[in-house]
Amino acid sequence: MVQAAPVVLTFCIDLRRFSLWCRQRKAEPGYDNFEWFVTGAVDALLVAQTFCVAAEEKGLGICYLGTTTYNPQMIIEALELPELVFPITTVTVGWPAETPAQVDRLPLEAIVHEETYHDYTPEAIDRLYAYKESLPENKQFIIENNKETLAQVFTDVRYTKKDSEAMSENLWQTMKKQGF
């Protein structure tokens, strides 16, 4: 997808510029920490999502790439990002050649809480995931992966604890190398 897309955008946390400005104005910045990493990530993601909404409004197709946080060091090297600049998401952009089916999503009731967080009962979990678990393609994933449930496909095949911990460690080490 990256090689075929006419445009690939990587949205980055950039606390370098502000820190340089502070130092030039005789102020000592304190933005090399986890709090500011999270703040920068939120800001970068808001800009990315705003861009994506505008692009789709104009008829362009977009696709977020999860690999940005899986392999940040490769992007840092390719884009020659200095200290306190960190890639947070990458989006491919182009004119769609087709209109693929929408990926199945959970109902809003699964993600929207009114006033306070309402924990999920076993019955609510069954109800909220019933449609996703009933889809033929998801039933096929279960068979292809020799699992009993769709959840096992996610935990044992797609997003294993071991892989998640390794990616987390890589992300943490790369954040530290970038000055956070």
N, C-alpha and C positions, 0 to 999 in steps of 0.2 A: 504494500500500500504506500509506503513512504517513497519508494522509487517511482511509482506510477503517478502519484499526486503532483499536480502542477505547483502547489504551494504547500510547504510544511512550516508551521509556526511553532516555536517553542516559547512558552511564557515562563519568565524567570522571576524569582525573588531578586531584587536588586537593592541591597542595603549598602553597597559600596559607594554609590554616588552621594547619598545623604551623609555617610560617614566622612567622606572626603571633604564635603562642604563644611561639616561641623569642624573638622580639624583646621581647615583654611580660615575659619572664623574664630579660632582660639577656643573651641569647645571640644570636650572629650566625649566622643560617642560611646554608647554602651549597647550597641545593636548586634553584637556577635553572640547572641544567646538563643536559647530555644524559644522563649517568648516572642522574640522578634522574627525568628524563623517562621513560627506559626502565623504571626500577623502578616508577614510578607507572603506566605502561601495563600492565605485568605484573599489578600489583595490581588495577587496574580491570578487566582482562580476566578475571582469576580470579573476581572478584565477579560479573561479567556471566555467565560460564559457569555458575557455581553457581546463580544465579537461573534461568537457562534450563533447567537440569536439573530444578530444583524445579518450575518452571512446567509443563514437559512431563509430569512425574510426576503433576501434578494434572489433566492432560488439555488444558492450554492449548497453543495453537500459537504458535511464535515464529519470527522471521526476522531474522537479522543483516543490517544495511544497510552495504554497503561505502562508501557515499557519505559517511560521517562523516569519513573521512580524506581523501577527495577534495575535500571542500568544508568544511573545519573553520571557516573564517571566518564562513560563514552561520550555523552552529550557535552559535558564540561570540556573535554579534550577537543571534540570536533568544533565547538563554538568558541574555544579559547576563553572560557569564562574565568575572570579573576576572582580573588577572595571576596566573599560576601555576596556573590552572585550564584544563584542555584536554579537549575531547571525544575519546574514544578509540574508542567504538563505540556504535551505536544499535541497539536491538532493538524490533521491533513485537511486540505480544502481544495475543492474543485467542482466542476460541473458534473453532476451525477449521470452516469451512463444508464442507470436503471433505478427503479424505486423498490428497494428491498422491503420485505415485510418488517414491521416494527417488532423489535425484540419484546418478549413477554415481560411485563412489569407487574409488581404487586399492586393491589388496589390502594387508593389514597388512604383508606382506613388503616392500612398497615403502617403508614409512615407519618400521618398527621395526628398529632395529639392536641386536644383542646384544653387550654388552661394549665393542665399538669400532665406529666407522663403517666400513661395508663399501662401497667405491665400486662403481658400477654398470658392468658390462660392456655392450657393445652388445647382446649376447644377452639380458641381464637387462632392459634397457630395452624391447626388443621384447616379451619375455614379460609384463612388468608393465603395459604399455600396450595389450596385444593386445585385451583385453575392451573397454576404453574406445573404441578405434579401430574395433571391429567393430559397435558399436551403430548401428542404422539412423538415429537422430536425429543422431549425430555424422557419419555418412557424408553425410547431407543438408546439414549445416553446410558441409562441404567443397565440395559441389556449388554450394550457394547463394552461397558466397563466392568461387567460381571459384579454388579453391586445390588443391594436390596432396595436402596432408596436414592432419590435424587440428592439428598443432603450428603450421602456418602460419596457421590461423584464429586461434589464440591470439596469435601474435606480430605478425601483419600486420593483424588486424581488431579483436579484443577488447581486447588489452592491448599496444598498440604501445609501442615504446621511446620515441618522441616524447611520447606521452601520459603515460607513466610518469615520464619526466623532468620534464615540466611539473607533474604532480601532486606529485612529490617536491619540486620547487622551491617550489611553493605551500605545501606542508606545512611545509617548513623555514622559510620566511618567516613563516608564521603562528605557528609555535612561538616564533620570536624575538620577534614582536609580543606574545606572551603571557608573555614574560619568561624563556623558557628559552634 
